[in-house]
């Protein structure tokens, strides 16, 4: 058994948070990883901005303001550069990042990376390519997010759902573009089709609050398109969202250059929901073009693919089966095993 410590200085959350409300991808991934490491027999501590100490599912959570242990076999500094030097006695320090790595080129990051040489854990090959070859590191490791057990164990659709599309990402990630395309090029060709939008600032904590005005401007557009079949819904905890995905025929999401994994598309694919995306950011790593969805080269092919998946039962069945066959083999057990290989 190894002693593993993860430190995070982002938003407030703990091991129970996502059971009662939506949680962003980076935060939920912390919960899934530490829970799985504990299941595998390790002593796991998380020091973050949780409200109070908590022992839950084998993981000990405590406010980071109380300080870190003197040492651990593996110390995972999550996102923040100020965390990197906090455990000089660690057997190994790794730096787990989630956003495009260009922000690491600031001196406050580079100076610590040169001096401390932590291994940097990226969550995809597209993500890793955002960090220049010349920049310092103590090794570069790609460990994709796992698909949660709750998704892999969830019941999936056995018959084609009705003509219902779904969007479950940040409203600032091209939802306004999708709404325009839906209203002008997709819905007119599929009368009665619905686009269910599960999106809002609550998922993103303080970051969501800071951008809530911009988010609400996009969500107002969604509200205004109710007559075009757009249904604005609140973000849901994962278990409830799985039921909504099961009732959805296609995931429509353009992609974003700042997207490094896209858990929303990954979870939809693991539920057998075909996805239509464009070649933007990491979504090309989530969708197998022509098999589990479509990577559209432009707006016209995006709209055409959406219409086909909303109307063609045979195509839906093929891509649904392919998604289930191809996209359910990397869970958090596999991701935790990859982190274990970083323990000296």
Secondary structure, 3 states (H helix, E strand, C coil): CCEEEEEECCCCCCCCHHHCCCCCHHHHHHHHHHHHHHHCCCEEEEEECCCCCEEECCEEEEEHHHCCCCCCCEEEEECCHHHHHHCCCCCEEEEECCCCHHHHHCHHHHHHHHHHCCEEEECCHHHHCCCCCCCCCCCEEECCCCECHHHHCCCCCCCCCCCEEEECCCCCCCHHHHHHHHHHHHHHHCCCCEEEEECCHHHHHHHHHHCHHHHHHHHHHHHHCHHHCEEEECCCCHHHHHHHHHCCCEEECCCCCCCCCCHHHHHHHHCCCEEEEECCCCHHHHCCECCCEEEECCHHHHHHHHHHHHHCHHHHHHHHHHHHHHCCCCEHHHHHHHHHCCCC
